[in-house]
Amino acid sequence: MTATDPALTALANGWAALSLLHGKIEAHTERALQSKHDLSVREYSLLDVLSRQHDGVGGHLQMKQVADAVVLSQSATTRLVTRLEDRNLLSRYLCPTDRRGIYTNVTEAGLKLLEEARPTNDAALREALDEAAKNPELSSLVEAVEAVTVPPRRQ
């Protein structure tokens, strides 16, 4: 393969389109969440991930798992947790079975804010996808995103 190989060019174009779609969605959602709820996309994402924890086996996430879920480094995730803890949206506590482990839970205030912000996030996502679908370079990616199915949320 050479640098001008059509297969490589197609991969690069596909990656560029995916990156563009992600950027458009994130920017649109960021503006909506910031203006209506004083939340960043990353903060919303962290609250959402942590709100899905449960008391059953494996129900609480370690910081590395949280970092992977919100697509940040562990240090960036720890800083984000600290910021939300300072806003009384999260709380940390020692793992009852391993005193070295620290878990993070969403506070009542955090759950309330997440509940208020979820419709804004969902509407912004829908708007961004609808707008991107009008772009022929992005329409197939939008279709792929819309076709993804996930198991229902644990409540």
C-alpha positions as CSV (number, residue, x, y, z in Angstrom):
1,M,0.0,0.0,0.0
2,T,1.1,3.5,-0.7
3,A,0.1,6.8,0.8
4,T,-2.2,7.4,-2.1
5,D,-3.8,4.0,-1.9
6,P,-7.6,4.4,-2.4
7,A,-8.3,2.1,0.6
8,L,-6.2,4.4,2.9
9,T,-7.8,7.5,1.4
10,A,-11.3,6.0,2.1
11,L,-10.3,5.2,5.7
12,A,-8.9,8.7,6.2
13,N,-12.1,10.2,4.7
14,G,-14.3,8.0,6.9
15,W,-12.3,9.0,10.0
16,A,-12.5,12.7,9.1
17,A,-16.3,12.4,8.6
18,L,-16.7,10.6,12.0
19,S,-14.6,13.2,13.7
20,L,-16.7,16.0,12.1
21,L,-19.9,14.4,13.2
22,H,-18.6,13.9,16.7
23,G,-17.5,17.6,16.8
24,K,-20.8,18.9,15.6
25,I,-22.8,16.8,18.1
26,E,-20.5,17.7,21.0
27,A,-20.5,21.4,20.2
28,H,-24.2,21.6,19.8
29,T,-24.9,19.6,23.0
30,E,-22.3,21.6,24.9
31,R,-23.9,24.9,24.1
32,A,-27.4,23.6,25.1
33,L,-26.2,22.0,28.4
34,Q,-24.1,25.0,29.4
35,S,-26.8,27.6,28.6
36,K,-29.6,25.8,30.4
37,H,-27.9,23.8,33.2
38,D,-24.4,25.1,33.6
39,L,-23.1,21.7,32.7
40,S,-20.4,20.6,30.2
41,V,-20.9,17.6,28.1
42,R,-18.2,15.8,30.1
43,E,-19.9,16.7,33.4
44,Y,-23.2,15.5,32.1
45,S,-21.6,12.3,30.9
46,L,-20.0,11.7,34.2
47,L,-23.2,12.2,36.1
48,D,-25.0,9.9,33.7
49,V,-22.5,7.1,34.0
50,L,-22.3,7.3,37.8
51,S,-26.1,7.5,38.1
52,R,-26.3,4.0,36.6
53,Q,-24.4,2.4,39.5
54,H,-26.2,0.0,41.7
55,D,-25.6,-1.8,45.0
56,G,-25.4,-5.3,43.5
57,V,-22.2,-7.2,42.7
58,G,-20.0,-5.1,40.4
59,G,-22.4,-2.2,40.7
60,H,-19.9,0.5,41.6
61,L,-17.2,1.6,39.2
62,Q,-13.6,2.2,40.1
63,M,-12.0,5.4,38.8
64,K,-10.4,3.6,35.9
65,Q,-13.7,2.3,34.8
66,V,-15.3,5.7,35.1
67,A,-12.5,7.2,33.1
68,D,-13.0,4.7,30.4
69,A,-16.7,5.3,30.3
70,V,-16.4,9.1,30.0
71,V,-13.4,8.8,27.6
72,L,-10.9,10.8,29.8
73,S,-7.7,10.0,31.4
74,Q,-7.8,8.9,35.1
75,S,-6.3,12.2,36.2
76,A,-8.7,14.3,34.1
77,T,-11.6,12.2,35.5
78,T,-10.4,12.7,39.1
79,R,-10.3,16.5,38.5
80,L,-13.8,16.4,37.0
81,V,-15.1,14.4,40.0
82,T,-13.5,16.9,42.3
83,R,-15.2,19.8,40.5
84,L,-18.6,18.1,40.7
85,E,-18.0,17.2,44.3
86,D,-17.2,20.9,45.0
87,R,-20.6,21.7,43.5
88,N,-22.3,19.1,45.8
89,L,-23.3,17.0,42.7
90,L,-21.1,14.0,43.7
91,S,-19.8,12.4,46.9
92,R,-17.0,10.0,47.5
93,Y,-16.8,7.3,50.1
94,L,-14.5,4.4,51.0
95,C,-15.4,1.0,49.6
96,P,-16.9,-1.0,52.5
97,T,-15.0,-4.2,51.5
98,D,-11.7,-2.7,50.5
99,R,-10.6,0.3,52.5
100,R,-8.2,1.3,49.7
101,G,-11.0,1.7,47.2
102,I,-12.9,4.9,46.8
103,Y,-16.3,5.1,45.2
104,T,-18.2,8.0,43.8
105,N,-22.0,8.5,44.0
106,V,-24.3,11.1,42.5
107,T,-25.9,13.2,45.3
108,E,-29.6,14.0,45.4
109,A,-28.7,17.5,43.9
110,G,-26.8,15.7,41.2
111,L,-29.6,13.4,40.3
112,K,-32.0,16.3,40.2
113,L,-29.8,18.3,37.9
114,L,-29.2,15.2,35.7
115,E,-33.0,14.6,35.5
116,E,-33.5,18.3,34.5
117,A,-30.6,18.2,31.9
118,R,-31.5,14.8,30.3
119,P,-34.2,16.2,28.0
120,T,-31.9,19.1,27.0
121,N,-29.2,16.6,26.2
122,D,-31.5,14.3,24.3
123,A,-33.1,17.2,22.3
124,A,-29.7,18.7,21.4
125,L,-28.4,15.3,20.3
126,R,-31.5,14.8,18.1
127,E,-31.1,18.3,16.6
128,A,-27.4,17.8,15.9
129,L,-28.1,14.4,14.2
130,D,-31.0,15.9,12.2
131,E,-28.8,18.7,11.0
132,A,-25.9,16.3,10.2
133,A,-28.2,14.0,8.3
134,K,-28.7,16.8,5.7
135,N,-25.0,16.6,4.9
136,P,-24.4,13.8,2.3
137,E,-20.9,13.1,3.8
138,L,-22.4,12.5,7.2
139,S,-25.8,11.0,6.5
140,S,-24.6,7.3,6.5
141,L,-22.9,7.9,9.8
142,V,-26.1,9.4,11.3
143,E,-27.9,6.3,10.1
144,A,-25.3,4.1,11.8
145,V,-25.6,6.0,15.1
146,E,-29.4,5.7,14.9
147,A,-29.2,2.0,14.3
148,V,-27.2,1.2,17.4
149,T,-29.2,-0.6,20.0
150,V,-28.3,-0.8,23.6
151,P,-29.8,-2.7,26.5
152,P,-32.3,-0.7,28.6
153,R,-31.0,1.4,31.4
154,R,-30.9,-0.1,34.9
155,Q,-33.0,2.0,37.2
